[in-house]
Amino acid sequence: MITPYINGWKKSFDYSGRSTRSDFWLFVLVDAIIYLPLYAGTLYLAFNEPDSPALPVVNSLFSIYAFAGIFPRISLAVRRMNDIGKRWIWALTIFIPCIGPFWFIFLAIQPSVVG
C-alpha cells in the first residue's frame, strides 16, 4: 500500500509514463489518510483553541503537505489519463463545475488500455 504512494512522490515530475488503476487509487487513499487528519486538526485548533501553541505547527505541516502534494497529484492524474488512452488535457476535467469531479472519477476507474 505504501509502495504506490512512495512511487507517486518519486515520479512527481514524470508526465510521460503510465499509472495503473491500483497505483492511482492506493496513492489517493494514503494521501487522504495523511491529508484529512492534518486538515481536521488545523480546523479544530483554529476554531476551538485559537491560542494553542500547536496551531502554528499543525497549520504549517498542513500547508507544506498540501502545497508539496500538488506536484505528485497532477503528474499521477496525467499518467492515469495516459494509461486509459486519453491525452493529458483530460485530467483538467476535474475543474469543470459540478460535473467535473464525477467525470474525472469515472475516467480514473476505467481499465488500462493495452499499448
Backbone bond lengths (Angstrom), bond angles and torsions (degrees), N, CA, C in turn:
res aa  C-N    CA-C-N  psi(-1)  N-CA   C-N-CA  omega(-1)  CA-C   N-CA-C  phi
1 M - - - 1.452 - - 1.525 110.71 -
2 I 1.300 116.80 -33.49 1.461 120.62 -178.93 1.530 111.62 -80.16
3 T 1.332 117.61 -29.79 1.460 121.07 -176.85 1.532 112.84 -57.86
4 P 1.341 120.62 -47.90 1.472 119.01 177.30 1.528 112.76 -62.40
5 Y 1.321 116.22 -32.16 1.461 119.98 178.81 1.532 110.22 -67.32
6 I 1.317 116.24 -46.44 1.458 120.60 179.20 1.527 110.58 -64.76
7 N 1.337 116.17 -41.71 1.467 119.67 177.88 1.526 111.51 -63.89
8 G 1.315 117.44 -35.25 1.461 120.62 176.73 1.512 111.49 -61.51
9 W 1.321 116.88 -40.44 1.465 120.62 177.55 1.525 111.30 -71.19
10 K 1.332 117.23 -37.88 1.468 120.19 179.45 1.527 111.66 -65.45
11 K 1.334 115.94 -32.74 1.466 120.79 -178.23 1.524 111.84 -100.40
12 S 1.320 116.70 31.75 1.463 121.41 -175.94 1.522 114.28 -58.07
13 F 1.308 117.41 -26.92 1.462 120.10 -177.57 1.528 111.71 -118.41
14 D 1.322 116.65 20.97 1.461 122.13 177.24 1.528 108.09 -102.67
15 Y 1.319 115.59 107.12 1.459 120.26 -177.66 1.523 112.49 -105.42
16 S 1.317 117.64 1.03 1.452 120.06 -174.20 1.520 114.03 -100.75
17 G 1.302 118.24 -13.30 1.457 120.65 -176.99 1.517 112.84 -82.96
18 R 1.313 114.77 -158.22 1.461 121.65 179.62 1.519 109.12 -132.40
19 S 1.320 116.50 150.37 1.466 122.42 174.57 1.514 108.41 -126.24
20 T 1.304 115.83 125.41 1.453 119.56 179.08 1.519 110.29 -70.48
21 R 1.309 114.78 166.41 1.459 120.30 179.10 1.529 110.61 -58.98
22 S 1.320 117.20 -45.23 1.466 119.48 -178.35 1.523 111.58 -66.61
23 D 1.332 117.81 -40.31 1.466 120.07 177.47 1.520 110.90 -60.49
24 F 1.313 115.96 -43.99 1.461 120.75 -179.09 1.526 111.25 -62.50
25 W 1.327 116.88 -52.08 1.466 120.06 -174.47 1.522 112.68 -72.53
26 L 1.332 118.72 -31.36 1.462 119.38 175.12 1.516 110.83 -68.80
27 F 1.330 117.33 -37.13 1.464 119.86 174.35 1.526 110.29 -61.90
28 V 1.327 116.36 -45.78 1.467 120.61 179.74 1.527 110.74 -61.16
29 L 1.324 117.65 -40.64 1.462 121.37 179.63 1.526 112.13 -63.29
30 V 1.317 116.87 -50.63 1.472 120.32 -179.22 1.529 110.25 -66.00
31 D 1.323 116.83 -38.34 1.460 121.32 177.51 1.531 110.55 -60.64
32 A 1.323 117.09 -42.73 1.464 120.84 178.88 1.535 111.32 -67.73
33 I 1.325 116.85 -36.94 1.467 120.69 178.67 1.528 110.76 -62.83
34 I 1.306 117.45 -32.28 1.468 121.14 178.41 1.527 110.98 -85.82
35 Y 1.316 116.45 -45.14 1.468 122.89 -172.96 1.535 112.74 -67.40
36 L 1.327 117.34 -48.02 1.466 120.37 -173.62 1.533 114.41 -63.99
37 P 1.340 120.00 -43.05 1.468 118.13 175.89 1.530 113.65 -63.92
38 L 1.325 116.84 -36.43 1.463 119.26 176.45 1.522 110.87 -64.22
39 Y 1.325 116.24 -42.32 1.460 121.35 178.40 1.527 110.78 -65.25
40 A 1.335 116.78 -46.02 1.460 121.03 179.65 1.532 111.24 -63.70
41 G 1.323 116.60 -40.22 1.456 120.30 178.14 1.515 112.33 -64.10
42 T 1.319 116.19 -40.75 1.464 120.36 177.36 1.523 110.64 -63.17
43 L 1.326 116.52 -46.48 1.474 119.63 179.26 1.526 112.03 -63.70
44 Y 1.333 116.12 -44.07 1.462 119.58 -179.43 1.522 111.19 -60.04
45 L 1.314 115.96 -49.43 1.468 119.23 -178.96 1.525 111.81 -66.21
46 A 1.317 117.10 -38.30 1.464 120.23 -177.99 1.521 111.62 -65.03
47 F 1.329 117.87 -37.66 1.461 120.77 -176.27 1.526 113.97 -93.61
48 N 1.339 117.80 -29.64 1.456 120.19 -174.87 1.524 114.20 -104.06
49 E 1.305 117.16 -29.42 1.458 121.29 -179.36 1.527 110.12 -138.80
50 P 1.310 117.89 66.16 1.470 119.75 -174.66 1.531 114.53 -65.23
51 D 1.330 117.78 -19.60 1.463 120.61 179.38 1.525 112.82 -94.18
52 S 1.313 117.18 5.21 1.449 121.58 -177.16 1.533 110.79 -67.60
53 P 1.340 117.23 137.26 1.466 119.15 176.60 1.528 112.59 -69.38
54 A 1.327 117.73 -14.29 1.462 120.98 178.74 1.527 112.37 -79.41
55 L 1.324 117.40 -20.30 1.459 120.24 -176.79 1.527 113.17 -58.77
56 P 1.325 120.26 -49.48 1.475 118.31 179.26 1.527 113.02 -62.41
57 V 1.321 116.87 -33.46 1.466 120.44 -179.53 1.530 110.13 -67.94
58 V 1.336 116.01 -51.05 1.465 120.19 -179.08 1.522 110.39 -64.72
59 N 1.317 117.03 -41.04 1.459 120.74 179.45 1.533 110.99 -64.15
60 S 1.318 116.92 -39.67 1.464 120.62 177.84 1.533 111.38 -65.79
61 L 1.332 116.73 -44.24 1.461 120.15 177.52 1.522 110.86 -60.18
62 F 1.325 116.21 -44.89 1.463 120.58 178.91 1.527 111.19 -61.76
63 S 1.315 116.78 -46.30 1.461 120.70 -177.89 1.522 111.93 -64.01
64 I 1.325 116.59 -43.14 1.465 120.55 179.57 1.524 110.21 -63.99
65 Y 1.331 116.64 -45.82 1.465 119.96 -179.10 1.523 111.05 -65.56
66 A 1.318 117.13 -42.54 1.467 120.51 -179.32 1.522 111.11 -63.47
67 F 1.315 117.37 -43.13 1.463 120.40 -179.64 1.523 111.45 -70.54
68 A 1.321 117.55 -47.33 1.466 120.88 -178.25 1.526 111.17 -65.22
69 G 1.314 117.72 -30.96 1.457 121.30 -178.04 1.514 114.39 -73.92
70 I 1.320 117.86 -9.99 1.465 120.77 179.24 1.525 110.23 -60.30
71 F 1.311 117.31 -43.84 1.457 121.81 -174.47 1.529 113.22 -65.53
72 P 1.340 119.92 -50.11 1.468 117.55 178.04 1.530 112.73 -67.21
73 R 1.331 117.96 -31.55 1.469 119.64 179.38 1.523 111.27 -66.32
74 I 1.316 117.00 -42.88 1.469 120.38 179.69 1.527 110.40 -66.72
75 S 1.320 116.72 -48.01 1.466 118.67 -178.25 1.526 111.28 -64.27
76 L 1.325 117.10 -36.50 1.460 120.24 178.33 1.524 111.11 -65.89
77 A 1.323 116.99 -40.34 1.468 120.51 178.06 1.529 110.86 -64.70
78 V 1.324 116.77 -41.08 1.472 120.46 178.66 1.519 110.18 -65.36
79 R 1.326 117.48 -44.41 1.466 120.33 178.80 1.523 111.75 -65.00
80 R 1.340 116.27 -33.90 1.477 119.18 176.85 1.521 110.27 -65.99
81 M 1.329 117.07 -40.93 1.468 120.09 177.40 1.528 110.13 -64.38
82 N 1.334 117.69 -38.54 1.463 121.11 175.32 1.527 110.88 -59.93
83 D 1.334 116.43 -38.93 1.454 121.70 -176.81 1.523 112.38 -68.12
84 I 1.318 117.74 -29.16 1.467 119.62 179.35 1.525 111.60 -94.75
85 G 1.325 116.57 6.85 1.450 120.73 175.62 1.522 114.42 86.53
86 K 1.318 117.97 15.91 1.465 122.11 178.39 1.522 109.40 -103.09
87 R 1.317 115.27 158.92 1.466 120.18 175.58 1.529 109.25 -77.65
88 W 1.323 116.94 163.90 1.463 122.64 -176.72 1.520 112.46 -59.61
89 I 1.313 118.01 -28.29 1.462 122.01 -175.65 1.533 111.66 -62.22
90 W 1.328 116.90 -24.44 1.459 120.65 179.37 1.536 111.65 -65.47
91 A 1.310 118.33 -21.09 1.467 121.03 177.07 1.528 111.17 -65.54
92 L 1.320 116.71 -21.23 1.461 120.67 -179.78 1.529 113.51 -79.05
93 T 1.325 117.06 -4.94 1.468 119.10 178.61 1.522 112.01 -60.13
94 I 1.313 116.58 -23.08 1.462 120.15 -179.54 1.530 112.26 -61.88
95 F 1.330 117.05 -21.44 1.461 121.39 -178.10 1.530 113.60 -88.46
96 I 1.318 117.97 -3.20 1.461 120.61 176.50 1.526 108.10 -72.13
97 P 1.326 118.45 125.55 1.467 120.31 -177.46 1.538 112.11 -57.83
98 C 1.303 114.84 143.61 1.466 126.37 176.30 1.528 113.78 68.15
99 I 1.308 118.11 -64.34 1.462 121.16 -173.03 1.530 113.20 -88.89
100 G 1.305 118.71 -19.94 1.456 122.86 -173.81 1.513 115.98 -54.48
101 P 1.332 118.85 -51.87 1.469 118.67 179.88 1.532 113.16 -60.89
102 F 1.333 116.38 -37.73 1.465 119.57 178.76 1.526 111.23 -68.11
103 W 1.323 115.70 -39.16 1.458 121.04 178.35 1.533 110.00 -64.36
104 F 1.331 116.39 -42.60 1.457 119.91 179.18 1.530 110.73 -63.95
105 I 1.326 117.43 -42.12 1.469 120.35 177.74 1.520 109.91 -61.53
106 F 1.333 116.65 -42.37 1.463 120.22 177.23 1.530 110.25 -58.16
107 L 1.307 116.95 -44.49 1.460 120.51 178.64 1.533 111.14 -64.72
108 A 1.324 116.48 -41.57 1.475 120.90 -175.34 1.523 112.74 -68.46
109 I 1.317 117.97 -24.00 1.472 119.69 -179.88 1.524 112.31 -90.10
110 Q 1.311 117.77 -0.83 1.460 120.92 178.74 1.527 110.71 -67.88
111 P 1.331 117.05 147.93 1.474 119.12 178.21 1.533 111.66 -69.72
112 S 1.298 115.01 158.12 1.462 121.35 178.81 1.528 110.60 -65.31
113 V 1.325 115.01 147.71 1.455 121.55 175.40 1.516 107.93 -97.99
114 V 1.295 116.99 129.27 1.468 120.98 179.26 1.520 109.16 -72.95
115 G 1.310 115.72 132.97 1.451 118.35 176.08 1.455 116.47 133.74
